[in-house]
Amino acid sequence: MIATLPRGLSRGGLIAVIAMATITLSTAQAGAVSASVRSNCAGDYFAYCSAHPVGSKSLRRCMRANGHRLSKRCVKALVASGQVSKRQVSRRSARR
């Protein structure tokens, strides 16, 4: 039997919905990630650190290790949520 997707939802869209639901559920359990960070860093998370549980120390290490690759909107959300300071971002940018 072949399952059909709801009208207007592609396979890629379905995968994105499932991924966001997974992040949301994981984050609800971890409780340490703001909605802004979730929405602005989802792409970065999947690109660089999806092997690490949301809210874990290993995820924080991975995101820091990939800081130079993170999108500007993700970095801004991380700064706004207090996950990283503007000073840390500035120091890292100066090293590049």
VENQUIQUI-V360881 format. One record per helix or strand. SS is the DSSP state (hx for helix, st for strand). FROM is the first residue (numbers start at 1). TO is the last residue. Records with the same first field share a line. If there is no record, write none. Layout:
SS=FROM-TO  FROM-TO
This chain:
hx=11-30  35-49  57-65  67-69  72-80  86-95
